[in-house]
């Protein structure tokens, strides 16, 4: 069978204007060796010329000098006409002495790098590229004839294609898409950073996202769903996104959600703390004087659910803790660091996912974004957690110091449990957790069922108010001695009366922590 000939667009004239000059000397030499004319600007022109390649300065083409400190150089009809010109424009191009430009190689001023360095506002403004995005958009728009290159990683294969006679239409289309995404990302970063610099306090009136996609995840929520994780280019704080995977199987959608939830919970505490998460809910949390004790206490809450869970720690994991962890099956661990001996122990479990977050002191939660059919929901992160000293005692009996310790601990954890959420705590460890029920009394019953040992003598935390007294009556049956809840129900007095009848101390926070 006769092979179909691939149609290619010949390259005879190229405009190069790059901020990232990596690889540009070799590419320029390859283009020049093919007899391709190179037009360039400012620092790029000097870099190419210093490499011994003949380059034509852009001001020679436009007969107009670079000016205003380089702010104006490529914005000229002889440049943009050369890029945007079509076959139907040939007569006008001849009339105005406009020569075609077949390829634009351009990347943009490093605005993001300047923003991350915290440069002053005036310096930051100077890193907003004007001509570059215009060149890229023009070349991308006219991709039927013009090739546009934004990424130095593409230089090698592009050199090969030019050696074959030029780029195909399909290649030019893919490069144009990459270029449009490059400029969209650039603009998104600018508006986000300037929103912060200009003191914008409210959520933005329009939503523009930019993220760098990872390789495809192992799968989505289910094996038949594909998934990719996109990391936020502007989130510089420690996170799951910035963590290094030391070992283990490829991450899945559910793994990332659980790692993120586990890290968020453990960061509520200053003491050595261990968190075990299963299906985005904590199934065991404890703080203690050592991570090993904290882990063992966390495991006591619900060892059955902890099987195959994700664990987070807020201190370095050592060998003794590693030995304890691998005594039963776990999906993954995230911690600031690991001792060499601990990593050696974990290496015996090849599938165990190990994530290293690095130092966590600058950790903070990002705004949460969720998709709906036809739109998105954006909200501030739920980072506020009222101090136990700010809570109002509404019962006749005041809580003891020991109860206050448990109430404080429980309130910090329950905000991370799916609503309706009920949690029993004993000092600095969870005893039973009831998550995600349609009625609050059912969450109380599930927390009771899950409690190890039984909840007698524990305190109870509720993420939202009790609509009826039945939740308090049920808690009293199993020996709960104190309750922390937001209050705000029309039946608050009925609920308080129930607490008083059972001699239960009750605190109102005045703040709820729904998590859907």
C-alpha positions as CSV (number, residue, x, y, z in Angstrom):
1,X,0.0,0.0,0.0
2,X,1.3,3.4,-0.9
3,X,2.2,5.5,2.1
4,X,0.4,8.9,2.3
5,X,2.8,11.8,2.1
6,X,2.7,14.0,5.2
7,X,2.2,17.7,4.5
8,X,4.7,20.0,6.3
9,X,5.0,23.8,6.6
10,X,8.5,24.9,5.5
11,X,10.4,27.2,7.9
12,X,12.4,30.0,6.4
13,X,12.2,32.9,8.9
14,X,12.0,32.6,12.8
15,X,11.5,35.2,15.5
16,X,13.1,34.3,18.8
17,X,12.4,36.2,22.1
18,X,12.9,34.2,25.2
19,X,13.2,34.9,28.9
20,X,14.3,31.3,29.7
21,X,17.4,31.0,27.4
22,X,18.1,27.3,28.2
23,X,18.8,25.4,25.0
24,X,18.4,28.5,22.8
25,X,22.0,28.6,21.5
26,X,21.9,25.0,20.2
27,X,18.5,25.5,18.6
28,X,19.6,28.7,17.0
29,X,22.7,27.0,15.5
30,X,20.5,24.2,14.2
31,X,18.2,26.7,12.6
32,X,21.0,28.8,11.1
33,X,22.7,25.6,9.7
34,X,19.4,25.0,7.8
35,X,19.7,28.5,6.2
36,X,16.8,29.8,8.3
37,X,16.9,33.6,9.0
38,X,16.7,34.5,12.7
39,X,15.2,37.7,14.0
40,X,15.6,38.4,17.7
41,X,15.3,40.9,20.5
42,X,17.5,42.4,23.3
43,X,19.2,39.8,25.5
44,X,18.1,36.9,23.4
45,X,19.7,38.5,20.3
46,X,23.0,39.0,22.3
47,X,22.9,35.4,23.6
48,X,22.4,34.0,20.0
49,X,25.1,36.3,18.6
50,X,27.6,35.4,21.3
51,X,27.1,31.8,20.3
52,X,28.4,32.7,16.8
53,X,25.0,32.6,15.1
54,X,24.0,35.3,12.6
55,X,21.0,37.1,14.0
56,X,19.0,40.1,12.7
57,X,18.0,42.5,15.5
58,X,14.3,43.2,15.5
59,X,14.9,47.0,15.3
60,X,16.6,46.4,11.9
61,X,13.3,44.8,10.7
62,X,11.0,47.5,12.2
63,X,13.4,50.5,11.6
64,X,12.3,51.5,15.1
65,X,14.4,51.3,18.2
66,X,13.7,49.3,21.4
67,X,12.5,51.9,23.9
68,X,11.1,52.6,27.3
69,X,13.5,50.2,28.9
70,X,12.5,47.4,26.6
71,X,8.8,47.8,27.2
72,X,8.3,48.5,23.4
73,X,10.2,46.3,20.9
74,X,8.2,43.7,19.0
75,X,4.8,45.6,19.0
76,X,5.0,46.7,15.4
77,X,3.1,46.0,12.2
78,X,6.1,44.6,10.4
79,X,6.4,42.0,13.1
80,X,2.8,41.2,13.7
81,X,1.9,41.4,10.0
82,X,4.6,38.9,9.4
83,X,3.1,36.5,11.9
84,X,-0.6,37.1,11.2
85,X,-0.4,37.3,7.4
86,X,-2.4,34.8,5.4
87,X,-2.4,33.8,1.8
88,X,-5.3,36.2,1.3
89,X,-3.2,39.0,2.8
90,X,-0.3,38.7,0.3
91,X,-1.1,41.8,-1.7
92,X,-1.2,44.0,1.4
93,X,2.0,42.4,2.7
94,X,3.8,43.2,-0.5
95,X,2.4,46.8,-0.5
96,X,3.9,47.4,3.0
97,X,7.1,45.3,2.7
98,X,6.0,42.8,5.3
99,X,7.9,39.5,5.2
100,X,6.4,36.3,6.5
101,X,7.5,34.9,9.8
102,X,7.0,31.1,9.9
103,X,7.9,30.3,13.5
104,X,7.8,32.2,16.8
105,X,9.9,30.9,19.7
106,X,9.0,32.8,22.9
107,X,8.6,32.3,26.6
108,X,7.6,35.0,29.1
109,X,9.1,37.1,31.8
110,X,9.4,35.2,35.0
111,X,6.6,36.8,36.9
112,X,5.9,33.8,39.1
113,X,9.6,33.5,40.2
114,X,9.6,37.2,41.1
115,X,6.4,36.9,43.1
116,X,7.8,33.9,45.0
117,X,10.9,35.9,45.9
118,X,8.7,38.6,47.3
119,X,10.1,41.5,45.3
120,X,8.6,44.9,45.8
121,X,5.4,45.8,43.8
122,X,7.2,48.1,41.3
123,X,9.7,45.4,40.4
124,X,7.0,42.8,40.2
125,X,5.0,45.0,37.8
126,X,8.0,45.1,35.5
127,X,7.9,41.3,35.2
128,X,4.5,41.5,33.5
129,X,5.2,40.6,29.9
130,X,3.3,42.5,27.2
131,X,4.9,41.7,23.9
132,X,5.5,38.1,24.6
133,X,1.9,37.1,25.2
134,X,0.9,39.1,22.1
135,X,3.5,37.3,19.9
136,X,2.3,33.9,21.2
137,X,-1.4,34.7,20.7
138,X,-0.7,35.9,17.2
139,X,1.3,32.9,16.2
140,X,-1.2,30.5,17.8
141,X,-4.1,32.2,16.0
142,X,-2.3,31.7,12.7
143,X,-1.2,28.2,13.4
144,X,-2.4,27.1,10.0
145,X,0.8,28.6,8.7
146,X,2.9,29.5,11.8
147,X,4.6,27.3,14.4
148,X,4.7,28.6,17.9
149,X,7.2,27.2,20.5
150,X,7.0,28.1,24.2
151,X,8.8,25.2,26.0
152,X,12.6,24.5,25.8
153,X,11.7,20.8,26.3
154,X,10.3,20.8,22.8
155,X,13.4,22.1,21.1
156,X,15.0,18.7,20.3
157,X,12.0,17.2,18.5
158,X,11.3,20.4,16.7
159,X,14.9,20.4,15.3
160,X,14.2,16.9,14.0
161,X,11.0,17.9,12.4
162,X,12.6,20.9,10.7
163,X,15.2,18.6,9.3
164,X,12.3,16.6,7.7
165,X,11.0,19.7,6.0
166,X,9.0,21.5,8.7
167,X,6.1,20.9,11.1
168,X,2.8,19.2,10.3
169,X,-0.6,20.8,10.8
170,X,-1.3,18.5,13.7
171,X,2.0,19.4,15.4
172,X,1.3,23.1,14.9
173,X,-2.2,22.7,16.4
174,X,-0.7,21.0,19.5
175,X,1.9,23.7,19.9
176,X,-0.8,26.4,19.5
177,X,-2.9,24.7,22.3
178,X,0.2,24.6,24.5
179,X,0.9,28.3,23.8
180,X,-2.7,29.3,24.7
181,X,-2.5,27.4,27.9
182,X,0.9,29.0,28.6
183,X,-0.5,32.5,28.3
184,X,-3.7,31.6,30.2
185,X,-1.6,30.2,33.0
186,X,0.6,33.4,33.0
187,X,-2.5,35.7,33.2
188,X,-4.0,33.6,35.9
189,X,-0.9,33.8,38.0
190,X,-0.8,37.6,37.5
191,X,-4.4,38.2,38.6
192,X,-4.0,35.9,41.6
193,X,-0.8,37.5,42.8
194,X,-1.9,41.0,42.2
195,X,-5.2,40.3,44.0
196,X,-3.1,39.4,47.1
197,X,-0.7,42.4,46.6
198,X,-3.6,44.8,46.2
199,X,-5.2,43.6,49.4
200,X,-8.3,42.0,47.8
201,X,-10.2,40.6,50.8
202,X,-13.2,38.9,49.3
203,X,-13.3,35.8,47.1
204,X,-12.8,36.9,43.5
205,X,-15.7,37.9,41.3
206,X,-14.5,35.5,38.6
207,X,-12.6,32.2,38.9
208,X,-9.4,31.5,36.9
209,X,-7.4,28.4,37.8
210,X,-4.0,27.3,36.8
211,X,-2.3,24.1,37.7
212,X,0.4,21.8,36.4
213,X,-0.8,18.3,35.7
214,X,0.9,15.3,37.2
215,X,1.3,12.1,35.2
216,X,-2.0,10.2,35.2
217,X,-2.9,8.8,38.7
218,X,-3.3,5.1,39.2
219,X,-7.0,5.7,38.8
220,X,-9.8,7.9,40.0
221,X,-12.4,7.1,42.7
222,X,-12.9,3.8,40.9
223,X,-10.6,1.8,38.7
224,X,-12.7,2.6,35.6
225,X,-12.2,6.4,36.1
226,X,-9.1,8.1,34.9
227,X,-7.7,11.0,36.9
228,X,-4.9,13.6,37.0
229,X,-3.8,15.8,39.9
230,X,-3.0,19.5,39.1
231,X,-0.7,21.2,41.5
232,X,-1.3,24.9,42.4
233,X,1.7,26.9,41.1
234,X,1.2,29.6,43.7
235,X,0.8,27.4,46.8
236,X,4.3,27.4,48.3
237,X,3.4,26.0,51.8
238,X,4.0,22.4,52.7
239,X,1.3,20.2,51.4
240,X,0.6,16.8,49.8
241,X,1.2,18.4,46.4
242,X,4.7,19.4,47.4
243,X,5.6,16.2,49.3
244,X,8.1,13.8,47.9
245,X,7.0,10.2,47.4
246,X,9.9,8.1,48.8
247,X,8.5,4.7,47.9
248,X,5.4,2.7,47.2
249,X,2.7,2.2,44.5
250,X,1.5,4.9,42.3
251,X,-0.9,7.3,44.0
252,X,-4.6,7.2,43.2
253,X,-7.3,9.8,43.5
254,X,-8.5,8.4,46.9
255,X,-5.0,8.2,48.2
256,X,-4.5,11.9,47.6
257,X,-7.7,12.9,49.3
258,X,-6.9,10.8,52.4
259,X,-3.3,12.1,52.6
260,X,-4.6,15.6,52.4
261,X,-7.2,15.0,55.1
262,X,-4.7,13.3,57.4
263,X,-2.2,16.1,57.0
264,X,-4.9,18.7,57.8
265,X,-5.9,17.0,61.0
266,X,-2.5,16.4,62.4
267,X,-1.6,20.1,61.8
268,X,-4.3,21.0,64.4
269,X,-1.9,19.9,67.2
270,X,1.4,20.9,68.6
271,X,2.1,17.8,70.7
272,X,3.4,14.6,69.0
273,X,0.3,13.4,67.2
274,X,-0.8,10.5,65.0
275,X,-3.9,10.5,62.7
276,X,-5.3,7.5,60.9
277,X,-7.7,8.3,58.0
278,X,-10.0,6.0,56.1
279,X,-12.2,7.2,53.2
280,X,-11.5,10.8,54.1
281,X,-12.7,10.5,57.7
282,X,-10.4,10.1,60.8
283,X,-10.8,6.7,62.4
284,X,-8.2,7.3,65.1
285,X,-6.4,10.4,66.4
286,X,-4.2,10.8,69.5
287,X,-1.6,13.1,70.9
288,X,1.0,12.0,73.5
289,X,4.5,12.6,74.7
290,X,5.9,10.5,71.8
291,X,4.8,9.5,68.3
292,X,4.9,5.9,69.2
293,X,2.5,6.3,72.1
294,X,0.3,8.6,70.0
295,X,0.1,6.0,67.2
296,X,-0.8,3.2,69.5
297,X,-3.5,5.3,71.2
298,X,-4.9,6.3,67.7
299,X,-5.0,2.6,66.7
300,X,-7.1,1.7,69.7
301,X,-10.0,3.8,68.5
302,X,-11.0,1.6,65.6
303,X,-8.3,-1.0,64.7
304,X,-10.6,-2.6,62.2
305,X,-11.2,0.5,60.2
306,X,-7.5,1.5,60.5
307,X,-6.6,-1.6,58.3
308,X,-5.5,-0.1,55.0
309,X,-5.6,3.5,56.3
310,X,-3.5,6.5,55.6
311,X,-1.4,7.7,58.6
312,X,0.0,11.2,59.3
313,X,2.5,12.4,61.9
314,X,3.8,15.8,62.8
315,X,7.2,14.6,63.8
316,X,10.0,12.5,62.3
317,X,9.2,8.8,62.1
318,X,11.9,6.7,63.8
319,X,12.7,2.9,63.6
320,X,10.6,1.8,66.6
321,X,7.5,3.6,65.2
322,X,8.2,2.1,61.7
323,X,8.3,-1.4,63.2
324,X,4.9,-0.8,64.8
325,X,3.4,0.6,61.7
326,X,4.3,-2.4,59.5
327,X,2.9,-4.9,61.9
328,X,-0.5,-4.4,60.2
329,X,-1.5,-3.4,56.6
330,X,-1.5,0.4,55.9
331,X,-1.9,2.1,52.5
332,X,0.4,5.1,53.2
333,X,2.2,7.4,55.6
334,X,2.9,11.1,55.4
335,X,5.4,12.8,57.8
336,X,7.8,15.7,57.9
337,X,10.8,13.2,57.7
338,X,12.0,9.7,58.4
339,X,15.1,8.3,59.9
340,X,17.3,6.2,57.7
341,X,16.5,3.1,59.7
342,X,12.8,3.8,59.4
343,X,13.0,3.9,55.6
344,X,15.0,0.7,55.7
345,X,12.3,-1.0,57.6
346,X,9.5,0.4,55.3
347,X,11.4,-0.8,52.3
348,X,10.4,-4.3,53.2
349,X,6.8,-3.3,52.3
350,X,7.4,-2.3,48.7
351,X,3.8,-1.2,48.1
352,X,3.5,1.0,51.1
353,X,3.3,4.6,50.0
354,X,5.7,6.9,51.9
355,X,5.3,10.7,51.5
356,X,7.8,13.2,53.0
357,X,6.3,16.6,53.5
358,X,9.3,18.4,54.8
359,X,9.2,21.0,57.6
360,X,5.5,21.8,58.4
361,X,5.8,25.1,60.3
362,X,4.5,27.2,57.4
363,X,1.5,24.9,56.7
364,X,-1.8,26.5,55.9
365,X,-5.0,25.3,54.2
366,X,-5.9,26.5,50.7
367,X,-9.4,27.7,49.8
368,X,-11.6,24.7,49.0
369,X,-12.9,24.3,45.4
370,X,-15.5,21.7,44.5
371,X,-17.1,21.1,41.1
372,X,-20.8,20.8,40.4
373,X,-22.5,20.1,37.1
374,X,-22.3,23.5,35.4
375,X,-20.1,25.3,37.9
376,X,-17.8,25.4,40.9
377,X,-18.0,26.2,44.6
378,X,-15.2,28.2,46.1
379,X,-14.9,28.9,49.8
380,X,-12.3,30.0,52.4
381,X,-10.6,27.2,54.2
382,X,-12.1,26.3,57.6
383,X,-9.0,27.3,59.6
384,X,-10.7,29.0,62.5
385,X,-11.0,26.9,65.6
386,X,-12.3,28.7,68.7
387,X,-10.3,28.3,71.9
388,X,-11.8,26.3,74.7
389,X,-11.4,29.4,76.9
390,X,-13.8,31.3,74.6
391,X,-16.6,28.8,74.9
392,X,-19.6,29.4,77.1
393,X,-20.6,27.0,79.8
394,X,-24.4,26.7,79.5
395,X,-24.9,23.8,82.0
396,X,-25.3,24.0,85.8
397,X,-22.1,22.0,86.2
398,X,-18.8,23.3,85.0
399,X,-16.5,20.9,83.2
400,X,-13.4,19.7,85.1
401,X,-9.9,20.4,83.9
402,X,-9.7,16.8,82.6
403,X,-12.9,17.2,80.7
404,X,-11.8,20.5,79.3
405,X,-8.7,18.8,77.9
406,X,-10.8,16.2,76.2
407,X,-13.3,18.8,74.9
408,X,-10.6,20.9,73.4
409,X,-9.0,17.9,71.7
410,X,-12.4,16.6,70.5
411,X,-13.4,20.0,69.1
412,X,-10.2,20.2,67.0
413,X,-10.8,16.7,65.5
414,X,-14.5,16.8,64.9
415,X,-14.2,19.7,62.4
416,X,-12.5,17.2,60.1
417,X,-15.2,14.5,60.4
418,X,-18.0,14.4,57.7
419,X,-21.3,15.8,58.9
420,X,-23.3,14.9,60.9
421,X,-20.3,14.3,63.1
422,X,-20.1,13.0,66.7
423,X,-16.8,12.2,68.5
424,X,-16.0,10.7,71.9
425,X,-12.7,11.7,73.4
426,X,-10.7,10.7,76.4
427,X,-8.2,13.5,77.2
428,X,-6.0,13.5,74.1
429,X,-7.3,10.6,72.1
430,X,-10.4,9.6,70.2
431,X,-12.5,6.8,71.6
432,X,-15.3,6.6,69.0
433,X,-16.3,8.5,65.9
434,X,-19.7,8.6,64.2
435,X,-19.5,10.3,60.7
436,X,-21.7,11.3,57.8
437,X,-25.1,10.4,59.1
438,X,-28.4,12.0,58.1
439,X,-29.5,12.4,61.8
440,X,-27.3,13.4,64.7
441,X,-28.6,10.7,67.1
442,X,-27.5,8.1,64.6
443,X,-24.0,9.5,64.6
444,X,-24.1,9.2,68.5
445,X,-25.1,5.6,68.2
446,X,-22.4,4.8,65.6
447,X,-19.8,6.6,67.8
448,X,-21.0,4.4,70.7
449,X,-20.8,1.2,68.6
450,X,-17.3,2.2,67.4
451,X,-16.0,3.0,70.8
452,X,-13.0,1.0,72.2
453,X,-13.3,0.7,75.1
454,X,-16.9,1.8,75.8
455,X,-17.5,5.5,76.0
456,X,-18.1,5.6,79.7
457,X,-16.3,8.7,81.2
458,X,-15.6,10.3,77.9
459,X,-16.5,13.7,76.5
460,X,-18.5,14.3,73.3
461,X,-17.9,16.8,70.5
462,X,-20.6,17.6,67.9
463,X,-19.8,19.6,64.7
464,X,-23.2,21.3,64.8
465,X,-26.1,21.9,67.3
466,X,-28.4,19.2,68.6
467,X,-31.8,19.7,67.1
468,X,-33.4,17.6,69.9
469,X,-32.5,16.4,73.3
470,X,-32.4,12.8,72.2
471,X,-28.7,13.0,71.3
472,X,-27.8,14.1,74.8
473,X,-30.1,11.4,76.4
474,X,-28.3,8.7,74.2
475,X,-24.9,10.0,75.3
476,X,-25.9,10.0,78.9
477,X,-26.9,6.3,78.6
478,X,-23.4,5.3,77.7
479,X,-21.7,7.5,80.3
480,X,-20.6,10.7,78.5
481,X,-19.8,13.3,81.1
482,X,-19.3,16.5,79.1
483,X,-20.4,17.9,75.7
484,X,-19.0,20.6,73.4
485,X,-21.3,21.8,70.6
486,X,-22.0,25.1,68.7
487,X,-25.5,25.7,70.1
488,X,-28.0,27.8,68.0
489,X,-31.0,25.4,67.9
490,X,-34.5,26.7,68.6
491,X,-34.5,23.8,71.2
492,X,-31.2,24.8,72.9
493,X,-32.9,25.2,76.3
494,X,-34.4,21.7,75.9
495,X,-31.0,20.3,75.2
496,X,-29.4,22.2,78.1
497,X,-32.1,20.9,80.4
498,X,-31.3,17.4,79.3
499,X,-27.6,17.9,80.1
500,X,-28.5,19.2,83.6
501,X,-30.8,16.3,84.2
502,X,-27.9,13.9,83.5
503,X,-25.3,16.1,85.3
504,X,-23.5,16.6,82.0
505,X,-21.3,19.7,81.6
506,X,-22.0,21.5,78.3
507,X,-20.1,24.1,76.4
508,X,-21.4,26.2,73.5
509,X,-18.8,27.3,70.9
510,X,-21.0,29.6,68.9
511,X,-19.4,28.2,65.8
512,X,-20.1,25.1,63.7
513,X,-17.8,23.0,61.5
514,X,-20.0,21.3,58.9
515,X,-18.0,19.2,56.4
516,X,-19.8,17.8,53.5
